[in-house]
Amino acid sequence: MDLGLSGWVRNLPDGRVEVQAEGTPMALSDLRLWCERGPTDAQVSLVRPSQMPITGADWFEIRN
């Protein structure tokens, strides 16, 4: 999935996933909708969006 976002994503030890992303309102909305559905075989119980200060990053990484 390529939404043209910048930021990062990581899996937390308790099974949650944390994402910090910047992009257009449409791309961020698409990301939120994808997170609510989750990938095949995932069980999503809660998506909690929040606003953060813009960092101006121009990359996206998967963190460990």
PDBQT receptor file of N, H, CA, C and O in Angstrom, charges set to zero:
ATOM      1  N   MET A   1       0.856  -1.168   0.000  1.00  0.00    +0.000 N 
ATOM      2  CA  MET A   1       0.000   0.000   0.000  1.00  0.00    +0.000 C 
ATOM      3  C   MET A   1       0.901   1.230   0.000  1.00  0.00    +0.000 C 
ATOM      4  O   MET A   1       1.764   1.366   0.867  1.00  0.00    +0.000 OA
ATOM      5  N   ASP A   2       0.709   2.117  -0.958  1.00  0.00    +0.000 N 
ATOM      6  H   ASP A   2       0.008   2.006  -1.662  1.00  0.00    +0.000 HD
ATOM      7  CA  ASP A   2       1.500   3.345  -1.020  1.00  0.00    +0.000 C 
ATOM      8  C   ASP A   2       0.552   4.533  -1.002  1.00  0.00    +0.000 C 
ATOM      9  O   ASP A   2      -0.124   4.820  -1.990  1.00  0.00    +0.000 OA
ATOM     10  N   LEU A   3       0.512   5.215   0.129  1.00  0.00    +0.000 N 
ATOM     11  H   LEU A   3       1.061   4.982   0.931  1.00  0.00    +0.000 HD
ATOM     12  CA  LEU A   3      -0.365   6.375   0.278  1.00  0.00    +0.000 C 
ATOM     13  C   LEU A   3       0.407   7.685   0.205  1.00  0.00    +0.000 C 
ATOM     14  O   LEU A   3      -0.181   8.758   0.343  1.00  0.00    +0.000 OA
ATOM     15  N   GLY A   4       1.715   7.611  -0.010  1.00  0.00    +0.000 N 
ATOM     16  H   GLY A   4       2.193   6.740  -0.121  1.00  0.00    +0.000 HD
ATOM     17  CA  GLY A   4       2.523   8.820  -0.073  1.00  0.00    +0.000 C 
ATOM     18  C   GLY A   4       2.699   9.477   1.286  1.00  0.00    +0.000 C 
ATOM     19  O   GLY A   4       2.859  10.694   1.371  1.00  0.00    +0.000 OA
ATOM     20  N   LEU A   5       2.670   8.686   2.344  1.00  0.00    +0.000 N 
ATOM     21  H   LEU A   5       2.540   7.697   2.275  1.00  0.00    +0.000 HD
ATOM     22  CA  LEU A   5       2.816   9.204   3.702  1.00  0.00    +0.000 C 
ATOM     23  C   LEU A   5       4.275   9.209   4.121  1.00  0.00    +0.000 C 
ATOM     24  O   LEU A   5       5.100   8.503   3.542  1.00  0.00    +0.000 OA
ATOM     25  N   SER A   6       4.582   9.999   5.120  1.00  0.00    +0.000 N 
ATOM     26  H   SER A   6       3.912  10.573   5.591  1.00  0.00    +0.000 HD
ATOM     27  CA  SER A   6       5.891   9.928   5.764  1.00  0.00    +0.000 C 
ATOM     28  C   SER A   6       5.661   9.632   7.237  1.00  0.00    +0.000 C 
ATOM     29  O   SER A   6       4.581   9.887   7.769  1.00  0.00    +0.000 OA
ATOM     30  N   GLY A   7       6.696   9.087   7.898  1.00  0.00    +0.000 N 
ATOM     31  H   GLY A   7       7.574   8.881   7.465  1.00  0.00    +0.000 HD
ATOM     32  CA  GLY A   7       6.591   8.752   9.313  1.00  0.00    +0.000 C 
ATOM     33  C   GLY A   7       7.124   7.369   9.600  1.00  0.00    +0.000 C 
ATOM     34  O   GLY A   7       8.114   6.942   9.006  1.00  0.00    +0.000 OA
ATOM     35  N   TRP A   8       6.463   6.658  10.521  1.00  0.00    +0.000 N 
ATOM     36  H   TRP A   8       5.659   7.005  11.004  1.00  0.00    +0.000 HD
ATOM     37  CA  TRP A   8       6.943   5.332  10.915  1.00  0.00    +0.000 C 
ATOM     38  C   TRP A   8       5.815   4.481  11.481  1.00  0.00    +0.000 C 
ATOM     39  O   TRP A   8       4.745   4.981  11.828  1.00  0.00    +0.000 OA
ATOM     40  N   VAL A   9       6.086   3.178  11.563  1.00  0.00    +0.000 N 
ATOM     41  H   VAL A   9       6.956   2.773  11.281  1.00  0.00    +0.000 HD
ATOM     42  CA  VAL A   9       5.169   2.211  12.158  1.00  0.00    +0.000 C 
ATOM     43  C   VAL A   9       6.000   1.198  12.933  1.00  0.00    +0.000 C 
ATOM     44  O   VAL A   9       7.123   0.880  12.542  1.00  0.00    +0.000 OA
ATOM     45  N   ARG A  10       5.445   0.689  14.036  1.00  0.00    +0.000 N 
ATOM     46  H   ARG A  10       4.533   0.947  14.353  1.00  0.00    +0.000 HD
ATOM     47  CA  ARG A  10       6.146  -0.356  14.795  1.00  0.00    +0.000 C 
ATOM     48  C   ARG A  10       5.139  -1.213  15.546  1.00  0.00    +0.000 C 
ATOM     49  O   ARG A  10       4.064  -0.756  15.933  1.00  0.00    +0.000 OA
ATOM     50  N   ASN A  11       5.520  -2.461  15.739  1.00  0.00    +0.000 N 
ATOM     51  H   ASN A  11       6.394  -2.832  15.425  1.00  0.00    +0.000 HD
ATOM     52  CA  ASN A  11       4.754  -3.387  16.570  1.00  0.00    +0.000 C 
ATOM     53  C   ASN A  11       5.230  -3.238  18.002  1.00  0.00    +0.000 C 
ATOM     54  O   ASN A  11       6.432  -3.180  18.261  1.00  0.00    +0.000 OA
ATOM     55  N   LEU A  12       4.291  -3.177  18.930  1.00  0.00    +0.000 N 
ATOM     56  H   LEU A  12       3.315  -3.224  18.720  1.00  0.00    +0.000 HD
ATOM     57  CA  LEU A  12       4.621  -3.088  20.348  1.00  0.00    +0.000 C 
ATOM     58  C   LEU A  12       4.595  -4.485  20.964  1.00  0.00    +0.000 C 
ATOM     59  O   LEU A  12       3.923  -5.376  20.442  1.00  0.00    +0.000 OA
ATOM     60  N   PRO A  13       5.318  -4.688  22.069  1.00  0.00    +0.000 N 
ATOM     61  CA  PRO A  13       5.397  -6.018  22.687  1.00  0.00    +0.000 C 
ATOM     62  C   PRO A  13       4.035  -6.613  23.072  1.00  0.00    +0.000 C 
ATOM     63  O   PRO A  13       3.881  -7.834  23.105  1.00  0.00    +0.000 OA
ATOM     64  N   ASP A  14       3.051  -5.757  23.363  1.00  0.00    +0.000 N 
ATOM     65  H   ASP A  14       3.175  -4.765  23.336  1.00  0.00    +0.000 HD
ATOM     66  CA  ASP A  14       1.739  -6.267  23.781  1.00  0.00    +0.000 C 
ATOM     67  C   ASP A  14       0.803  -6.566  22.609  1.00  0.00    +0.000 C 
ATOM     68  O   ASP A  14      -0.370  -6.874  22.820  1.00  0.00    +0.000 OA
ATOM     69  N   GLY A  15       1.313  -6.478  21.365  1.00  0.00    +0.000 N 
ATOM     70  H   GLY A  15       2.265  -6.228  21.193  1.00  0.00    +0.000 HD
ATOM     71  CA  GLY A  15       0.513  -6.799  20.194  1.00  0.00    +0.000 C 
ATOM     72  C   GLY A  15      -0.108  -5.598  19.502  1.00  0.00    +0.000 C 
ATOM     73  O   GLY A  15      -0.631  -5.719  18.394  1.00  0.00    +0.000 OA
ATOM     74  N   ARG A  16      -0.055  -4.445  20.146  1.00  0.00    +0.000 N 
ATOM     75  H   ARG A  16       0.370  -4.347  21.046  1.00  0.00    +0.000 HD
ATOM     76  CA  ARG A  16      -0.579  -3.245  19.502  1.00  0.00    +0.000 C 
ATOM     77  C   ARG A  16       0.387  -2.779  18.417  1.00  0.00    +0.000 C 
ATOM     78  O   ARG A  16       1.547  -3.187  18.382  1.00  0.00    +0.000 OA
ATOM     79  N   VAL A  17      -0.108  -1.924  17.542  1.00  0.00    +0.000 N 
ATOM     80  H   VAL A  17      -1.051  -1.592  17.571  1.00  0.00    +0.000 HD
ATOM     81  CA  VAL A  17       0.706  -1.327  16.488  1.00  0.00    +0.000 C 
ATOM     82  C   VAL A  17       0.632   0.182  16.656  1.00  0.00    +0.000 C 
ATOM     83  O   VAL A  17      -0.454   0.733  16.835  1.00  0.00    +0.000 OA
ATOM     84  N   GLU A  18       1.755   0.843  16.602  1.00  0.00    +0.000 N 
ATOM     85  H   GLU A  18       2.638   0.395  16.457  1.00  0.00    +0.000 HD
ATOM     86  CA  GLU A  18       1.830   2.298  16.744  1.00  0.00    +0.000 C 
ATOM     87  C   GLU A  18       2.301   2.882  15.417  1.00  0.00    +0.000 C 
ATOM     88  O   GLU A  18       3.274   2.412  14.827  1.00  0.00    +0.000 OA
ATOM     89  N   VAL A  19       1.599   3.911  14.958  1.00  0.00    +0.000 N 
ATOM     90  H   VAL A  19       0.809   4.294  15.437  1.00  0.00    +0.000 HD
ATOM     91  CA  VAL A  19       1.924   4.571  13.697  1.00  0.00    +0.000 C 
ATOM     92  C   VAL A  19       1.992   6.068  13.937  1.00  0.00    +0.000 C 
ATOM     93  O   VAL A  19       1.135   6.630  14.620  1.00  0.00    +0.000 OA
ATOM     94  N   GLN A  20       2.991   6.708  13.387  1.00  0.00    +0.000 N 
ATOM     95  H   GLN A  20       3.687   6.251  12.832  1.00  0.00    +0.000 HD
ATOM     96  CA  GLN A  20       3.039   8.165  13.337  1.00  0.00    +0.000 C 
ATOM     97  C   GLN A  20       3.219   8.512  11.874  1.00  0.00    +0.000 C 
ATOM     98  O   GLN A  20       4.237   8.172  11.271  1.00  0.00    +0.000 OA
ATOM     99  N   ALA A  21       2.232   9.191  11.296  1.00  0.00    +0.000 N 
ATOM    100  H   ALA A  21       1.404   9.467  11.785  1.00  0.00    +0.000 HD
ATOM    101  CA  ALA A  21       2.253   9.445   9.863  1.00  0.00    +0.000 C 
ATOM    102  C   ALA A  21       1.856  10.881   9.553  1.00  0.00    +0.000 C 
ATOM    103  O   ALA A  21       1.051  11.492  10.256  1.00  0.00    +0.000 OA
ATOM    104  N   GLU A  22       2.438  11.397   8.489  1.00  0.00    +0.000 N 
ATOM    105  H   GLU A  22       3.092  10.900   7.918  1.00  0.00    +0.000 HD
ATOM    106  CA  GLU A  22       2.105  12.713   7.958  1.00  0.00    +0.000 C 
ATOM    107  C   GLU A  22       1.740  12.550   6.495  1.00  0.00    +0.000 C 
ATOM    108  O   GLU A  22       2.318  11.727   5.785  1.00  0.00    +0.000 OA
ATOM    109  N   GLY A  23       0.782  13.339   6.053  1.00  0.00    +0.000 N 
ATOM    110  H   GLY A  23       0.312  14.008   6.630  1.00  0.00    +0.000 HD
ATOM    111  CA  GLY A  23       0.390  13.295   4.653  1.00  0.00    +0.000 C 
ATOM    112  C   GLY A  23      -0.841  14.143   4.428  1.00  0.00    +0.000 C 
ATOM    113  O   GLY A  23      -1.240  14.922   5.293  1.00  0.00    +0.000 OA
ATOM    114  N   THR A  24      -1.435  13.988   3.267  1.00  0.00    +0.000 N 
ATOM    115  H   THR A  24      -1.110  13.355   2.564  1.00  0.00    +0.000 HD
ATOM    116  CA  THR A  24      -2.637  14.739   2.947  1.00  0.00    +0.000 C 
ATOM    117  C   THR A  24      -3.796  14.223   3.796  1.00  0.00    +0.000 C 
ATOM    118  O   THR A  24      -3.771  13.080   4.251  1.00  0.00    +0.000 OA
ATOM    119  N   PRO A  25      -4.805  15.056   4.011  1.00  0.00    +0.000 N 
ATOM    120  CA  PRO A  25      -5.967  14.584   4.766  1.00  0.00    +0.000 C 
ATOM    121  C   PRO A  25      -6.580  13.310   4.169  1.00  0.00    +0.000 C 
ATOM    122  O   PRO A  25      -6.994  12.420   4.912  1.00  0.00    +0.000 OA
ATOM    123  N   MET A  26      -6.641  13.218   2.843  1.00  0.00    +0.000 N 
ATOM    124  H   MET A  26      -6.304  13.941   2.240  1.00  0.00    +0.000 HD
ATOM    125  CA  MET A  26      -7.208  12.031   2.190  1.00  0.00    +0.000 C 
ATOM    126  C   MET A  26      -6.354  10.800   2.467  1.00  0.00    +0.000 C 
ATOM    127  O   MET A  26      -6.890   9.735   2.774  1.00  0.00    +0.000 OA
ATOM    128  N   ALA A  27      -5.032  10.931   2.363  1.00  0.00    +0.000 N 
ATOM    129  H   ALA A  27      -4.597  11.796   2.114  1.00  0.00    +0.000 HD
ATOM    130  CA  ALA A  27      -4.140   9.791   2.609  1.00  0.00    +0.000 C 
ATOM    131  C   ALA A  27      -4.230   9.340   4.061  1.00  0.00    +0.000 C 
ATOM    132  O   ALA A  27      -4.233   8.140   4.336  1.00  0.00    +0.000 OA
ATOM    133  N   LEU A  28      -4.304  10.284   4.991  1.00  0.00    +0.000 N 
ATOM    134  H   LEU A  28      -4.302  11.258   4.768  1.00  0.00    +0.000 HD
ATOM    135  CA  LEU A  28      -4.412   9.926   6.407  1.00  0.00    +0.000 C 
ATOM    136  C   LEU A  28      -5.751   9.255   6.699  1.00  0.00    +0.000 C 
ATOM    137  O   LEU A  28      -5.823   8.335   7.514  1.00  0.00    +0.000 OA
ATOM    138  N   SER A  29      -6.803   9.712   6.038  1.00  0.00    +0.000 N 
ATOM    139  H   SER A  29      -6.745  10.459   5.376  1.00  0.00    +0.000 HD
ATOM    140  CA  SER A  29      -8.112   9.072   6.193  1.00  0.00    +0.000 C 
ATOM    141  C   SER A  29      -8.074   7.645   5.652  1.00  0.00    +0.000 C 
ATOM    142  O   SER A  29      -8.622   6.733   6.271  1.00  0.00    +0.000 OA
ATOM    143  N   ASP A  30      -7.432   7.449   4.502  1.00  0.00    +0.000 N 
ATOM    144  H   ASP A  30      -6.988   8.190   3.999  1.00  0.00    +0.000 HD
ATOM    145  CA  ASP A  30      -7.297   6.105   3.939  1.00  0.00    +0.000 C 
ATOM    146  C   ASP A  30      -6.501   5.200   4.876  1.00  0.00    +0.000 C 
ATOM    147  O   ASP A  30      -6.839   4.028   5.044  1.00  0.00    +0.000 OA
ATOM    148  N   LEU A  31      -5.445   5.739   5.488  1.00  0.00    +0.000 N 
ATOM    149  H   LEU A  31      -5.170   6.691   5.351  1.00  0.00    +0.000 HD
ATOM    150  CA  LEU A  31      -4.649   4.961   6.438  1.00  0.00    +0.000 C 
ATOM    151  C   LEU A  31      -5.491   4.557   7.640  1.00  0.00    +0.000 C 
ATOM    152  O   LEU A  31      -5.439   3.408   8.080  1.00  0.00    +0.000 OA
ATOM    153  N   ARG A  32      -6.266   5.497   8.172  1.00  0.00    +0.000 N 
ATOM    154  H   ARG A  32      -6.308   6.430   7.815  1.00  0.00    +0.000 HD
ATOM    155  CA  ARG A  32      -7.123   5.191   9.325  1.00  0.00    +0.000 C 
ATOM    156  C   ARG A  32      -8.118   4.085   8.975  1.00  0.00    +0.000 C 
ATOM    157  O   ARG A  32      -8.319   3.159   9.760  1.00  0.00    +0.000 OA
ATOM    158  N   LEU A  33      -8.738   4.182   7.800  1.00  0.00    +0.000 N 
ATOM    159  H   LEU A  33      -8.574   4.935   7.163  1.00  0.00    +0.000 HD
ATOM    160  CA  LEU A  33      -9.694   3.149   7.385  1.00  0.00    +0.000 C 
ATOM    161  C   LEU A  33      -9.016   1.798   7.235  1.00  0.00    +0.000 C 
ATOM    162  O   LEU A  33      -9.579   0.778   7.632  1.00  0.00    +0.000 OA
ATOM    163  N   TRP A  34      -7.811   1.774   6.666  1.00  0.00    +0.000 N 
ATOM    164  H   TRP A  34      -7.353   2.602   6.343  1.00  0.00    +0.000 HD
ATOM    165  CA  TRP A  34      -7.081   0.516   6.524  1.00  0.00    +0.000 C 
ATOM    166  C   TRP A  34      -6.754  -0.064   7.902  1.00  0.00    +0.000 C 
ATOM    167  O   TRP A  34      -6.874  -1.269   8.123  1.00  0.00    +0.000 OA
ATOM    168  N   CYS A  35      -6.339   0.806   8.824  1.00  0.00    +0.000 N 
ATOM    169  H   CYS A  35      -6.241   1.785   8.645  1.00  0.00    +0.000 HD
ATOM    170  CA  CYS A  35      -6.014   0.339  10.182  1.00  0.00    +0.000 C 
ATOM    171  C   CYS A  35      -7.242  -0.242  10.873  1.00  0.00    +0.000 C 
ATOM    172  O   CYS A  35      -7.131  -1.221  11.611  1.00  0.00    +0.000 OA
ATOM    173  N   GLU A  36      -8.403   0.346  10.643  1.00  0.00    +0.000 N 
ATOM    174  H   GLU A  36      -8.494   1.141  10.043  1.00  0.00    +0.000 HD
ATOM    175  CA  GLU A  36      -9.630  -0.166  11.263  1.00  0.00    +0.000 C 
ATOM    176  C   GLU A  36      -9.994  -1.551  10.733  1.00  0.00    +0.000 C 
ATOM    177  O   GLU A  36     -10.519  -2.380  11.475  1.00  0.00    +0.000 OA
ATOM    178  N   ARG A  37      -9.719  -1.803   9.458  1.00  0.00    +0.000 N 
ATOM    179  H   ARG A  37      -9.293  -1.129   8.855  1.00  0.00    +0.000 HD
ATOM    180  CA  ARG A  37      -9.980  -3.132   8.876  1.00  0.00    +0.000 C 
ATOM    181  C   ARG A  37      -8.864  -4.100   9.232  1.00  0.00    +0.000 C 
ATOM    182  O   ARG A  37      -9.121  -5.258   9.563  1.00  0.00    +0.000 OA
ATOM    183  N   GLY A  38      -7.634  -3.632   9.166  1.00  0.00    +0.000 N 
ATOM    184  H   GLY A  38      -7.425  -2.692   8.898  1.00  0.00    +0.000 HD
ATOM    185  CA  GLY A  38      -6.473  -4.472   9.439  1.00  0.00    +0.000 C 
ATOM    186  C   GLY A  38      -6.179  -5.410   8.289  1.00  0.00    +0.000 C 
ATOM    187  O   GLY A  38      -7.001  -5.574   7.387  1.00  0.00    +0.000 OA
ATOM    188  N   PRO A  39      -5.016  -6.024   8.319  1.00  0.00    +0.000 N 
ATOM    189  CA  PRO A  39      -4.675  -7.000   7.287  1.00  0.00    +0.000 C 
ATOM    190  C   PRO A  39      -5.460  -8.301   7.505  1.00  0.00    +0.000 C 
ATOM    191  O   PRO A  39      -6.078  -8.498   8.551  1.00  0.00    +0.000 OA
ATOM    192  N   THR A  40      -5.424  -9.168   6.514  1.00  0.00    +0.000 N 
ATOM    193  H   THR A  40      -4.922  -9.008   5.664  1.00  0.00    +0.000 HD
ATOM    194  CA  THR A  40      -6.088 -10.470   6.614  1.00  0.00    +0.000 C 
ATOM    195  C   THR A  40      -5.629 -11.189   7.881  1.00  0.00    +0.000 C 
ATOM    196  O   THR A  40      -4.441 -11.193   8.202  1.00  0.00    +0.000 OA
ATOM    197  N   ASP A  41      -6.557 -11.784   8.585  1.00  0.00    +0.000 N 
ATOM    198  H   ASP A  41      -7.523 -11.780   8.324  1.00  0.00    +0.000 HD
ATOM    199  CA  ASP A  41      -6.316 -12.552   9.815  1.00  0.00    +0.000 C 
ATOM    200  C   ASP A  41      -6.004 -11.691  11.041  1.00  0.00    +0.000 C 
ATOM    201  O   ASP A  41      -5.732 -12.237  12.110  1.00  0.00    +0.000 OA
ATOM    202  N   ALA A  42      -6.035 -10.372  10.917  1.00  0.00    +0.000 N 
ATOM    203  H   ALA A  42      -6.256  -9.928  10.049  1.00  0.00    +0.000 HD
ATOM    204  CA  ALA A  42      -5.811  -9.510  12.090  1.00  0.00    +0.000 C 
ATOM    205  C   ALA A  42      -7.137  -9.302  12.821  1.00  0.00    +0.000 C 
ATOM    206  O   ALA A  42      -8.209  -9.379  12.221  1.00  0.00    +0.000 OA
ATOM    207  N   GLN A  43      -7.048  -9.043  14.106  1.00  0.00    +0.000 N 
ATOM    208  H   GLN A  43      -6.177  -8.981  14.593  1.00  0.00    +0.000 HD
ATOM    209  CA  GLN A  43      -8.218  -8.714  14.911  1.00  0.00    +0.000 C 
ATOM    210  C   GLN A  43      -8.000  -7.323  15.487  1.00  0.00    +0.000 C 
ATOM    211  O   GLN A  43      -7.275  -7.152  16.467  1.00  0.00    +0.000 OA
ATOM    212  N   VAL A  44      -8.630  -6.337  14.875  1.00  0.00    +0.000 N 
ATOM    213  H   VAL A  44      -9.219  -6.476  14.079  1.00  0.00    +0.000 HD
ATOM    214  CA  VAL A  44      -8.490  -4.951  15.312  1.00  0.00    +0.000 C 
ATOM    215  C   VAL A  44      -9.595  -4.655  16.310  1.00  0.00    +0.000 C 
ATOM    216  O   VAL A  44     -10.775  -4.819  15.999  1.00  0.00    +0.000 OA
ATOM    217  N   SER A  45      -9.220  -4.219  17.513  1.00  0.00    +0.000 N 
ATOM    218  H   SER A  45      -8.261  -4.086  17.766  1.00  0.00    +0.000 HD
ATOM    219  CA  SER A  45     -10.223  -3.915  18.527  1.00  0.00    +0.000 C 
ATOM    220  C   SER A  45     -10.394  -2.415  18.735  1.00  0.00    +0.000 C 
ATOM    221  O   SER A  45     -11.443  -1.980  19.212  1.00  0.00    +0.000 OA
ATOM    222  N   LEU A  46      -9.385  -1.614  18.387  1.00  0.00    +0.000 N 
ATOM    223  H   LEU A  46      -8.534  -1.967  17.999  1.00  0.00    +0.000 HD
ATOM    224  CA  LEU A  46      -9.467  -0.179  18.633  1.00  0.00    +0.000 C 
ATOM    225  C   LEU A  46      -8.449   0.550  17.771  1.00  0.00    +0.000 C 
ATOM    226  O   LEU A  46      -7.301   0.122  17.649  1.00  0.00    +0.000 OA
ATOM    227  N   VAL A  47      -8.880   1.653  17.175  1.00  0.00    +0.000 N 
ATOM    228  H   VAL A  47      -9.812   2.001  17.274  1.00  0.00    +0.000 HD
ATOM    229  CA  VAL A  47      -7.970   2.581  16.499  1.00  0.00    +0.000 C 
ATOM    230  C   VAL A  47      -8.181   3.923  17.172  1.00  0.00    +0.000 C 
ATOM    231  O   VAL A  47      -9.301   4.433  17.217  1.00  0.00    +0.000 OA
ATOM    232  N   ARG A  48      -7.121   4.490  17.689  1.00  0.00    +0.000 N 
ATOM    233  H   ARG A  48      -6.211   4.077  17.653  1.00  0.00    +0.000 HD
ATOM    234  CA  ARG A  48      -7.213   5.735  18.439  1.00  0.00    +0.000 C 
ATOM    235  C   ARG A  48      -6.366   6.812  17.759  1.00  0.00    +0.000 C 
ATOM    236  O   ARG A  48      -5.186   6.952  18.080  1.00  0.00    +0.000 OA
ATOM    237  N   PRO A  49      -6.946   7.578  16.822  1.00  0.00    +0.000 N 
ATOM    238  CA  PRO A  49      -6.163   8.625  16.160  1.00  0.00    +0.000 C 
ATOM    239  C   PRO A  49      -5.949   9.821  17.082  1.00  0.00    +0.000 C 
ATOM    240  O   PRO A  49      -6.781  10.117  17.940  1.00  0.00    +0.000 OA
ATOM    241  N   SER A  50      -4.841  10.490  16.896  1.00  0.00    +0.000 N 
ATOM    242  H   SER A  50      -4.166  10.249  16.199  1.00  0.00    +0.000 HD
ATOM    243  CA  SER A  50      -4.567  11.729  17.621  1.00  0.00    +0.000 C 
ATOM    244  C   SER A  50      -3.707  12.615  16.735  1.00  0.00    +0.000 C 
ATOM    245  O   SER A  50      -3.049  12.135  15.812  1.00  0.00    +0.000 OA
ATOM    246  N   GLN A  51      -3.717  13.901  17.019  1.00  0.00    +0.000 N 
ATOM    247  H   GLN A  51      -4.252  14.291  17.768  1.00  0.00    +0.000 HD
ATOM    248  CA  GLN A  51      -2.904  14.835  16.247  1.00  0.00    +0.000 C 
ATOM    249  C   GLN A  51      -1.592  15.073  16.965  1.00  0.00    +0.000 C 
ATOM    250  O   GLN A  51      -1.534  15.171  18.191  1.00  0.00    +0.000 OA
ATOM    251  N   MET A  52      -0.535  15.165  16.161  1.00  0.00    +0.000 N 
ATOM    252  H   MET A  52      -0.582  15.085  15.165  1.00  0.00    +0.000 HD
ATOM    253  CA  MET A  52       0.806  15.391  16.690  1.00  0.00    +0.000 C 
ATOM    254  C   MET A  52       1.419  16.537  15.903  1.00  0.00    +0.000 C 
ATOM    255  O   MET A  52       0.950  16.855  14.811  1.00  0.00    +0.000 OA
ATOM    256  N   PRO A  53       2.461  17.161  16.441  1.00  0.00    +0.000 N 
ATOM    257  CA  PRO A  53       3.133  18.214  15.677  1.00  0.00    +0.000 C 
ATOM    258  C   PRO A  53       3.739  17.650  14.388  1.00  0.00    +0.000 C 
ATOM    259  O   PRO A  53       4.237  16.525  14.364  1.00  0.00    +0.000 OA
ATOM    260  N   ILE A  54       3.688  18.436  13.336  1.00  0.00    +0.000 N 
ATOM    261  H   ILE A  54       3.283  19.350  13.355  1.00  0.00    +0.000 HD
ATOM    262  CA  ILE A  54       4.273  18.033  12.058  1.00  0.00    +0.000 C 
ATOM    263  C   ILE A  54       5.789  18.078  12.173  1.00  0.00    +0.000 C 
ATOM    264  O   ILE A  54       6.354  19.043  12.687  1.00  0.00    +0.000 OA
ATOM    265  N   THR A  55       6.446  17.017  11.686  1.00  0.00    +0.000 N 
ATOM    266  H   THR A  55       5.987  16.233  11.268  1.00  0.00    +0.000 HD
ATOM    267  CA  THR A  55       7.911  16.961  11.741  1.00  0.00    +0.000 C 
ATOM    268  C   THR A  55       8.550  17.322  10.414  1.00  0.00    +0.000 C 
ATOM    269  O   THR A  55       9.725  17.687  10.371  1.00  0.00    +0.000 OA
ATOM    270  N   GLY A  56       7.790  17.224   9.328  1.00  0.00    +0.000 N 
ATOM    271  H   GLY A  56       6.835  16.928   9.363  1.00  0.00    +0.000 HD
ATOM    272  CA  GLY A  56       8.344  17.518   8.014  1.00  0.00    +0.000 C 
ATOM    273  C   GLY A  56       9.170  16.383   7.436  1.00  0.00    +0.000 C 
ATOM    274  O   GLY A  56       9.919  16.592   6.482  1.00  0.00    +0.000 OA
ATOM    275  N   ALA A  57       9.049  15.195   7.991  1.00  0.00    +0.000 N 
ATOM    276  H   ALA A  57       8.440  15.026   8.767  1.00  0.00    +0.000 HD
ATOM    277  CA  ALA A  57       9.809  14.042   7.492  1.00  0.00    +0.000 C 
ATOM    278  C   ALA A  57       9.425  13.761   6.042  1.00  0.00    +0.000 C 
ATOM    279  O   ALA A  57       8.296  14.021   5.626  1.00  0.00    +0.000 OA
ATOM    280  N   ASP A  58      10.373  13.230   5.284  1.00  0.00    +0.000 N 
ATOM    281  H   ASP A  58      11.291  13.019   5.622  1.00  0.00    +0.000 HD
ATOM    282  CA  ASP A  58      10.095  12.872   3.892  1.00  0.00    +0.000 C 
ATOM    283  C   ASP A  58      10.394  11.393   3.644  1.00  0.00    +0.000 C 
ATOM    284  O   ASP A  58      10.780  11.013   2.539  1.00  0.00    +0.000 OA
ATOM    285  N   TRP A  59      10.217  10.568   4.664  1.00  0.00    +0.000 N 
ATOM    286  H   TRP A  59       9.904  10.877   5.562  1.00  0.00    +0.000 HD
ATOM    287  CA  TRP A  59      10.515   9.141   4.587  1.00  0.00    +0.000 C 
ATOM    288  C   TRP A  59       9.480   8.389   5.411  1.00  0.00    +0.000 C 
ATOM    289  O   TRP A  59       8.779   8.984   6.229  1.00  0.00    +0.000 OA
ATOM    290  N   PHE A  60       9.385   7.092   5.197  1.00  0.00    +0.000 N 
ATOM    291  H   PHE A  60       9.954   6.608   4.532  1.00  0.00    +0.000 HD
ATOM    292  CA  PHE A  60       8.543   6.221   6.010  1.00  0.00    +0.000 C 
ATOM    293  C   PHE A  60       9.350   4.978   6.322  1.00  0.00    +0.000 C 
ATOM    294  O   PHE A  60       9.942   4.376   5.427  1.00  0.00    +0.000 OA
ATOM    295  N   GLU A  61       9.375   4.590   7.596  1.00  0.00    +0.000 N 
ATOM    296  H   GLU A  61       8.893   5.080   8.323  1.00  0.00    +0.000 HD
ATOM    297  CA  GLU A  61      10.159   3.416   7.970  1.00  0.00    +0.000 C 
ATOM    298  C   GLU A  61       9.365   2.473   8.851  1.00  0.00    +0.000 C 
ATOM    299  O   GLU A  61       8.443   2.877   9.558  1.00  0.00    +0.000 OA
ATOM    300  N   ILE A  62       9.742   1.215   8.793  1.00  0.00    +0.000 N 
ATOM    301  H   ILE A  62      10.492   0.886   8.218  1.00  0.00    +0.000 HD
ATOM    302  CA  ILE A  62       9.208   0.190   9.687  1.00  0.00    +0.000 C 
ATOM    303  C   ILE A  62      10.235   0.004  10.787  1.00  0.00    +0.000 C 
ATOM    304  O   ILE A  62      11.364  -0.416  10.533  1.00  0.00    +0.000 OA
ATOM    305  N   ARG A  63       9.835   0.319  12.008  1.00  0.00    +0.000 N 
ATOM    306  H   ARG A  63       8.918   0.660  12.213  1.00  0.00    +0.000 HD
ATOM    307  CA  ARG A  63      10.758   0.233  13.146  1.00  0.00    +0.000 C 
ATOM    308  C   ARG A  63      10.600  -1.094  13.860  1.00  0.00    +0.000 C 
ATOM    309  O   ARG A  63       9.536  -1.713  13.831  1.00  0.00    +0.000 OA
ATOM    310  N   ASN A  64      11.683  -1.523  14.504  1.00  0.00    +0.000 N 
ATOM    311  H   ASN A  64      12.547  -1.020  14.527  1.00  0.00    +0.000 HD
ATOM    312  CA  ASN A  64      11.650  -2.755  15.301  1.00  0.00    +0.000 C 
ATOM    313  C   ASN A  64      11.399  -2.427  16.743  1.00  0.00    +0.000 C 
ATOM    314  O   ASN A  64      11.336  -3.328  17.580  1.00  0.00    +0.000 OA
TER     315      ASN A  64
